[in-house]
Amino acid sequence: MSVPCATPPQSEPIEHTMLRDAVSSIASRYGHCHFVAQSATCGGRDSLWDELTGSGFAGVNVREKFGGGGGGIAELAIVEEELAAAGCPSMMMVVSGGLCVPMIQAFGTDEQQQHWLPRLARGSTMAFSFTESDAGSNSHAISTSAVPTARGWSLRGSKVYTSGLDQASDVLVVARTRSGSADKDAGLSMFVLPANAHGLEFHAISTAVATPEGQYVVHLDDVEADEVALLGEPGAGLRQLFVGLTSERIVAAALCNGLARYCLDKAVAYAKERHVWGQPIGAHQSIAHPLAEAAIDLEGARLMTRHAALTYDAGGDAGFLGDAAKHLSARAVARCFDVAVQTHGGNGLSYEYGLADLWGLVRLYTIAPVSREMVLCSVAQRVLGLPRSF
């Protein structure tokens, strides 16, 4: 069945349409049942990921000289959206491809890029460890430290909600290399560590989010890192980090849009097939109008996401656009999920119909990778010029 809100071919270049069709063809052979099975076991790299890697899609935004597809965030967003539209969204693609790859390509030395990018193009993944128990949105409060040593750095501290660390080969860790937080960069730096580094331990957090990627608490107990592990300038990590945070939000928005398409497709199909009082329930305006409004919201979110991705790839300031895309897309998927469940009635709560197991994931994206409240605060202050609230 075709997705109700697929982008019209004339609205994007032919190569993007071809990419969309190719990824959709692969993902549709796996579908939501595969996603559910992988989520039940937190299964790592699987046949779907291997097929995406073999076709060049997992590394679509890695530069060609490192074995990637040579595309940008616009291309990665298409891959993510089509995966999610088939019912199998990839959180690791958001983190590894959407955040870590742009960071390494923007700030890595030739040696660092040559070391990490070919591996990422071949399908290895990199986790991102940033959030702490007392430092979520307030990045200035990060306490994980990196102290200079004779051979490089020693990292100590704890992180929470690090996604997919058990599946990753490496992890990008944000730590403080300068005391105090008065400066605009908060004295933060970024380090890429092997996921199995000595002194790095992690354990799973039990959550209501059913995905193949688990969430982990990370403990860094004097983890030794050589000079090559430092990504970018020491102490300038917060400013540099927004390069990756913006691209991550755009790809996360694409995931939300794809998942919204999946939910809406389910709802529309059910509204056509389910008959009550002698006609399809979709003939009733109480069913049809919420679906129509959800479709309108979704298309607006998709357009904003595409605008943000193209602006980012062109080197423009995509900060506001990335935030706006993430906000609109998270709202769109929440609405599409809700209307899909409501359209199904009691069946919407049955796992058999492929919706109930998505509640935690859908709800997550109103919180992460940036909460709706932080987006609104940012827009109020930086775009509208209103007084700071914090």
N, C-alpha and C positions, 0 to 999 in steps of 0.2 A: 504494500500500500504506500502511495506517495505521501510525503510529509506535507501538511496543509500550507505551511509557511516557508517553503523552499525558496531561496533567492532566485528571482527570474534571471535566466542566462544573460540577458542584455545588461544587467546591472553590474557585472563583473567581467574581467578579462577571460578569454576562452581558456587560458591555462589554469585559472582558478576554478572554473567550472569543471575542467577535466580532473583536477586534483580532488575536488569535492566528490565527483562521481566515482573516482578510483578508491578513495578511502571508504565511501559509503558501501561500495561493492564488497570490500573486505569485511567491514564491521558488521554488515547485515548477515553474513554467514555465521557470525558468533552470537550477536544479539544479547538481550538482557539475561537470558538463562545462563550464559557463560559468565557474565558479570556477577550474578548471584552466586554461582558455584565458586568462583574465585574469592568472593567476599567471605564466604563461609569458612574458608581455610586461610585467609590472608595470603593466597597464593601469589608468589612473586612473578618473575618474568615467565610469560606463558606463550602459547602458540600464537595468540593474537598479536602480542607485542613483537614476537619474532617475525611474523609476517609483515607487520608495519615497518620494522627495521629493515628487513630484506628488500622491501619495496622503496626504501629511502624516505619513508614518511615520519618515522620517529625522530630522525635528525634533519628534518626538512629545513630548519633555520640555522644549521651549522654551515659554516663557509665551505665552499666546494673543495678548496685546497686541503681541508682536513677530512674529506670524505663525506661531507654533508650535502644537502640539496641546494645550498646557496640561496635559500629564500629568506623571508623575514618573519616577523610576528604575524603578519596578515596570513601567510601560508600556514603557520603553526596553528593559528586560530581556526582556520578551515578544517584542518585535520582533527582538532579537538572537538569542534562542533559536530562534525559528522560521526565521530565515535559516540558522542553523547546522544545524538539523535537516534542512533541504533540501539541505545539502552546500555552502552558500556563506556561511560566516561572514564577518563584517565587522570586521576589527581597527580600522578607522578609526571605526566606530560606538562601539567601546569607548573609544577615546581622545578623539575629538572630542565625541561626545554624552555619553559616560559620565563624562568628567573635565572637559573644558574648559567645556562648557555649565554644569554646576553651579557651577564656580568663578566664571564671569562673573556668573551670577545671584546668587551669594552675596556677592561682593565688588566687583563692578563698579559704577561710578557710573552715574547715569542716562544720561550721555553715552556711556559705554563700552557699556552694554547696548544702547542705541539704535543704536550703530555696528556691533556684532558680531553680536548675536542674530538680527536679521532675515536676515542673510546665512547664518548657520548653519541657520536654519529653511528657507531656500531651497535648501539642499543643499551649500553651501560647507563645507569641513572645516578644522579647526584641529589642527595637530600639537602634540606635547608633548615638549620637550627638557629632560631632567632628568639622566639618567645620564651620568657621566664615567668615563674610564678608571680613575681612582683613587678614584672615589666612586660606587659602586653602591648597595648597601643603606646604606652609611654616608654619609648626606646631609650630615653635619656637615663632611665633607671636600671639599665642592664648592669648586672654585677659580675658576670662571668669575665674573668681577667686573662690577659695574655702578657706574661712577663718575659722580657728579653733574657736569653741565656747565651752561653758561649757558642752554641750550635744553632741558635734560632730563637724559639719561643717555647714557653711552657704555659699550657692552658688549664685553668681550674674554674669550675662552676657547674651549674645545672641548668638544663633547658626543659621545656615541656612542649607537647604537641608538635613533635618533629615527625612529619609524615613519611612513611615508607622507608625508614632507615634500615630495616632488616633486608630490604631488597636492593639498597643502593651500594655502589662500590665506594663512593666518597660522600662527604657531607661538608657543606659550606657553613661554617660556624662564625657568628658575629660575637666578638669579644671586645672588652675595653683594654686599650693599650695606654691610655692616659687617664689619670685620676681627675675627678671633678667633671662637671657637666655644663659649665658656663659657656663653653665655646659652642658654636653652631653645629659642629660635627660630633659633639658629645664624646670625643676621644675614642671612637669605636673603629675597629679594624675587622677585616674579613680573612678567614683562613680556610683553606681546603684541606681536610684531613681524610685519611683512609677510614672507612667505616669500621674497620677492625683494628684501629690504632690501639696500642697498648695504653691502658688507663681510661679508655672510652668504653663506658658501659651503658646499656639502655634496657628498659623494660616497658612492656605494653601498657597502655591506658585503656581501660574498658569504656567504650563510648557507644552511643546509639547510632553512630554513623556506620552503615554497612558498606564498606568498600574493600577492594583487594589490598589497599594500602592501610596499614595500621597506624595508630598514633603512639608516640613513644616519649617517655621521660629519658633524658640523656644526662649522664654524669661524667664530667671531665675531671679526672684526678691526676693532675700534673702530666697531661698529655704533651709529649714532646713533638714539636713541629719545626722543620728546618726552614730556612729563609724562603725557599721556593713555595712554601705553603701560604705565605702572605700574599693576598690578592689585592692589588692596587696600593694606594699610599697608606702608610700607617697613620691612624688617627683621623682619616678622612672617610671612614667607612659609611657613616650615615648619609652623607651627601652622595657618595657613589652608589649606595644601595638603592636609591630611588630610581636608578636606571633599570634595575631588575624588578623592583616592586611595581613599577608602572607596567612593564610588559607582563608580569605575572597577573596583574589585575585584568588586563585585556584578554589573556588566554582563559582566565577563570570566567570572565564574562562569556566567552565563546562556549565554554563548557555548560554554563547555565542556559544559554540559548539553545544548545543542542538538546539538553535535557527537557527544556520547555517544549521543544518540538515533539520529543518523544511522548510526553504527557498529553499534549494536545492531540497528537495523532491517535493515541489510545482513546481519548474522550470522543473525538469525532467519529471514529469507527463504531464505538459502542452506541453513540447517539443515533447512528443510522441503522444499526442491527437490532437494537432493543425495541420491541413493540409493546406498547401499553394502550388500551382502549382503541385497538385497531390501527394504530399508526406508529411510526418511529418516534421515540421520545424527542429526537432532534427537531421535530416539527413544532414543538411547543416553545414559545418564546422564553419561558423560564429556564429552559436548557440552552436554546440557541443563542440568546443574547450574552450570557456570561462567556460562552465559548468565543463569540465574535469579539467581545471586548478583550479577552485574553490574547486572541490572535493579533489584535491591533497593538497591544502593549508589547508583545513579543517582537513584532516587526520593527517597532521603534527602537527596541533594545538592540536588535541585530544591526540596524543601520548605524547606531552610535558606536557599537563595537567595531564595525568595519572602518568607520571614520577614525576612531582612535588608533587602530592598527596601522592604517595607511599613513597617518600623521607621524606615528612613532617611527616607522620604517623610513620615512622621508627625512628624519632628523629633526622634526619639529617638536615643540613643547606639548607633549601628550599627557601631562600630569592630570589636568582637569578632565580631559576626555577619557582617560583610563579610569579615573574614579567614577565619572558619570556612567560609563559603560558598565562597570561592575555593579553599580547601584541599580541601574535600570534593569539589567539582566537578572540580578538576584531577585528583584521584585517581580519580574516577568515569570521566572520559573516557579516562584512561590504561588503566583496566581494561577498559572497553568496546572500546577500540581493540585491545588485546591479544587479547581473547577473540574479537573479530571476525576478526582475522588468523588466529588458531589454528583457528577454525571453518572458514575457507576453505582451510586447509592451504597448499599451494604457490600456489594462486590468490590468496591474500591478499597476495602479493608482486608480483602482476601489476597494472600500472596500469589494466588493463581493468576490474578489479572495484571501482575507486573507493575504495581504502583506502591503498595503498602511499604515495601522494603526501601523505598526511596525517601521516606520522610526525613530521616536524620541528615542525609546528604543535602537535600533541598534546603533544610533549615540552616545547615552549616554555612551556606553561602550568603546568608544575611549577616553573618558574623565575620567570616574570613574569606579571602586574605586581608580584607579591611572591612570593619563593621560599617553599617549604614550610618551610624551616629558619627563616626570619624569622618566619613565622606561629607556629610552635611556640615559638620564643623569646618572642614577645610574649605568647602565652597562658600560658606557664609563669610569666612575671614579673608580668604585669598581672592575670591572672585567678586564678592559683593562689598568687600571692604568693611564689614561689620567688626565690632570690637572682639578681641580674643576672649575665649571662654576658659582657657586653661593656659 
